[in-house]
Each structure stands twice: as C-alpha cells, then as structure tokens.
C-alpha cells in the first residue's frame, strides 16, 4: 500500500528516520524549499550514504525534459530581444517545440476552428496541435488572436494545464482573487513554476516579456544552470543578453542546444557539450 501525507520539514526528517531505513520514501515539493538538505541530515544521522533524486523533479509527461535543445531562436539582426513582449503565436510555437516527440506526433494536426489561423501560416501547426491537446484556447472557438501579446495570467494558465500531480494549490498573491486564471496561477505558483513580485502581487494582466517566458519555461522543465561556469565558451551569445542581467542564464539556456549533467544538488545542471538545433522549419511552412 502506498501512503501519501503532507508534512513540514521537521516531520519529514522524523519520517525519514523512522521509515526511510526500511522502505523507499518519495518526497515531492517545489524547488528551493530545502528537500535535499533534509535528506543530507538524514544521511548524516544514520551514518549511511544516501542518493537524493529530490531535485530532479520530472518535467510534465507531455513535455520533453530530457533533451535540452534550443527552443528560442534569435532574430536576423543577431539579437534575442529578451525584454520584448511575446505573442500568443510565439508562445504556442515554443510550447509545441517542447512537447514530448511521441505526444507531438500523436496530436499533430493543421486543422483548427480559428478563422484567423490558416494553413500556410508559420504558426498554424503549433496552434492547431496545442488546441487539439487542450493546452491553448482561443478568444472564442473562431478567434485565436495569434499576434496579440500574451499576459502573465495567460502564460501561467498554459503552464498549469500540463500538470497532473493533483497537488493542492495555494498562493499568497494579493491581486488574483476573482481573476479568471486564479486557480491556474495558484497551481503554477505552488509547483514553483512562477513567481510574483516583492510587493506580493502577481500582476496577472501585465504583458509577459520574452525573458520572463523563458525563465518560467526553464523552471517547468528543470533547465537550470546555476551560474556562468555551467555554460560553455562556444555557445550562442547575444549582444542584448549580458551576464549582469537577471535573465542571462535563462536566455542562454533557452537559445543553446546542449547535453548536460545534473549537479550534486539535484536541481541545477552543468553543460557538457553543445549539440545541433532541431529543424523546426518543417512545421512552419
């Protein structure tokens, strides 16, 4: 029989000391709450080696968390424009690229009900496929509005639709009560995929920037280099993404295909080799 219970950090250590010696214990929780350190205390107290897989929370099953390929492509002028807004069509295209290959093949379609997304448009396959999956919604059954910039709430809702953990959602954001995406925002926040601002707000109706979108996606997929030393010298670089910017690591992760090793903390990654970018043009013609 498998038992599931919710505990605090002190209770978790007690459970490990009483149960972890005789049977496996699976621990789930958002990134950064101290799971690995608790396992370290457990190992120290019992005097036994302990392998922690706590940080390697798997990507949602519909997404590809194994292959860290570039899912954002820069512009012809050599920039990546991290502070620009991002459109609904661009978000759908990014998520489409990140689908598990088997899922993408199973649901692949160019048919949809949207009058403003037609065959021949570069984003048609991505939007049609994700609409069939139930991941993206239109403004109505006839209108998708592909060129409109996406809001933080809309993006959080898309991320939340990939979760099937059954976790009880909650958040302390002060400005989402009654919002149409309140439940999805709370779920994505509980999973550690999104964060608010220091004043306690989430600002759901603000437009999301490309840098914010890449940061959220990387959290969902556990694509998290810890510092510049985890990157490679011959990677793609961008004049508008400098190392002193808060989004630098997120943008580099999103724009470079690479192999990686998971670091000892079970959360962060270290790049080992750059790899070829997939050919996405076959889906955009």
RANOR-V481657 format. One record per run of one state. SS is the DSSP state (@ for helix, = for strand, . for the rest). FROM is the first residue (numbers start at 1). TO is the last residue. If there is no record, write none. Layout:
((SS & FROM & TO) (SS & FROM & TO))
This chain:
((. & 1 & 8) (@ & 9 & 19) (. & 20 & 34) (@ & 35 & 46) (. & 47 & 62) (= & 63 & 63) (. & 64 & 67) (= & 68 & 68) (. & 69 & 84) (= & 85 & 85) (. & 86 & 86) (= & 87 & 87) (@ & 88 & 97) (. & 98 & 98) (= & 99 & 99) (. & 100 & 100) (@ & 101 & 107) (. & 108 & 123) (@ & 124 & 133) (. & 134 & 148) (= & 149 & 149) (. & 150 & 150) (= & 151 & 151) (@ & 152 & 160) (. & 161 & 181) (@ & 182 & 190) (. & 191 & 206) (= & 207 & 207) (. & 208 & 208) (= & 209 & 209) (@ & 210 & 220) (. & 221 & 224) (= & 225 & 225) (. & 226 & 227) (@ & 228 & 230) (. & 231 & 247) (@ & 248 & 255) (. & 256 & 257) (= & 258 & 262) (. & 263 & 268) (= & 269 & 274) (. & 275 & 280) (@ & 281 & 283) (. & 284 & 285))
